[in-house]
């Protein structure tokens, strides 16, 4: 069984009247890519800052590598890498100097540090930009530099706080590939984002947060099983009468039917071959239909069903 | 780790344009402005030109005494004669005065001169003094019995020698130019206006920057980061103050008084105090980045103001009325140290000022460390 690397129990953090974290508990085990998903202001970054002992908290307990994290817990800090939400580099230092500087805050040995810095540069593919100053880099390259500065000292627990904000799709894919590679190399990763597609794509364990509370935790499939919806079929159709709508509601596994703007939506809870059955029905009734789509539920549907609002409100 | 932080601290400081400008360029610009301003004041106050004067004689025998006096004062045996007399009629004299070609008109009537002037400058005052002196002498001589040779001899001696009852003693070999104090305050300002200290200290704060978050999470101890950052700022400030002293002393040729090595030592200790002040301000909790920079400017300029950077007399007003403030003001301590090197033969005052600066710096650095180490935040 994998070891628990971070264990949070009933964490409460208040900003005066506002409760930023409300009895939040979570458990991250070794080797996971743990996704913290939630809208802006849901408490993701606050959670990370509390874990890192940057922020004080009001109640609860946090254990990192089985110990309480304190400002002078240097043994724990050595194993931690942080990729901050805002790019944390010096504009006055070149790409190489920035990575060397931050790596040097962890690694004393010069030759080892040089090796680590070179490996970090290769890892984020910034070799041709080593002499560039950050201001000359594009948003995507800057984010990659930010990652290199955070992981150059070979941490085994990496916090990535929205590392793909405001980057182009190509750089985003590169960053996500990097994260998967870090995980394959043995690092446990805590990944916060409000992009559900990213979380779905890379995270092995996901916690969904809203208003400082953990509203659901599990693998992607476990989360999807928590909700009623298993498939949504959308059919373009010009006119439909009440009788047809009633018949469609009685099809197996259909729990809801909606018709708006010439679009018919059928919501299913379980069942196989749902699309075939509904197409057979229209053929038998001799009703003309247009385009047909079948969609599986997403984490947004999970969020929607639990909170009653969209993830990207 | 210390050398790593120190090396990169130096690189960053030398590449921040604001630090380079305020530490290196601004004091030199200000020093040049002081030099230009004080040079023109010195020229206007110290230059003297021969006084043109019109003398109207009545062509009597009694004219001869005053004419002899006037001619002796216009004798150019010396480099610059006091008077340049023009003997003319009263009408011509009036025209010359109207055209401002002469400072005044001396008219002799019965051997007694009277003066007509049209202004109230230094030259007019000199003419008045010459006439007063002449009239006093004439009066003394007319009261003496010419047969009383003993009294006559005393009077003539008194006329020939201005008797002074005050003996002039030179108290110092230093430069007593009042403008030198402004240069001392300028050096103090150069030492104290330390943005690199404030910026370096702020870069350790997790609530002010993401770089601060990284530093807080690193395994390098806060004390090492603070010390490395402090020393890199200190080197910048020390170099800047030494460059200013070299510029003032060798380029502008300002006489700073005192020995140059001790002046440099004062600047180095002053820079230490400046970086300590900057570090302390940067380490203050709960203030925003811009507020800390503003506070740095206010503190450094206000302390320099109190030491006489803008108005020289302020320094003496503070010394007389608020001596404790003068003692604890780092800018005043720097300028006092420089002043004492210039004026006093002993080093007591100098050592006192240097000690104050050193204690002040150590207290601020230690307080900054206490404020920064093991720091966690209520919000980021």
Interface residues (C-beta under 8 A of the other chain):
Chain A: X15 X49 X52 X53 X54 X55 X56 X70 X71 X72 X74 X77 X78 X80 X82 X84 X85 X86 X87 X88 X89 X90 X92 X93 X97 X101 X102 X104 X105 X106 X108 X149 X150
Chain B: X1 X4 X5 X8 X11 X12 X15 X16 X206 X209 X210 X211 X213 X214 X215 X216 X217 X218 X219 X220 X221 X225 X373 X374 X375 X376 X377 X378 X379 X380
